[in-house]
Amino acid sequence: MEAYRHAEHTEDELALEVIRRAGDILTRSAYFELRRVTSTYHHGVLMLRGRVSSRYIKQVAQELTGRIQGVQSVVNEIEVRAASESGREGKGAETAISVHPTTPADAAGDDSSKKG
């Protein structure tokens, strides 16, 4: 029974150390938004959660934390959202373009249709 408690205690210590190291690595990253990513660890698996603005930054988080001693695999549950957080599902850092229909007169700069 004592050996079981010791093994459990050691696993808890390892989990705390891995989570601390993941936080340190993400905080020191050149990508500011990685500072908001959180992690949990259980039996060799590091789970990442949070939101970033691109798939690339999501992958950077996984690559950086996957090198931590004790991490056997990374489950990357980071969401990719547009930086504007406009309420629609973002698919990366793509820019939203608003298209407004114009009439031929608008395109030619003709103001004759406007009454003032």
Secondary structure, 3 states (H helix, E strand, C coil): CHHHHHHHHHHHHHHHHHHHHHHHHHHCCCCHHHHHCEEEEECCEEEEEEEECCHHHHHHHHHHHCCCCCCCEEEEEEEECCCCCCCCCCCCCCCCCCCCCCCHHHHHCCCCCCCC
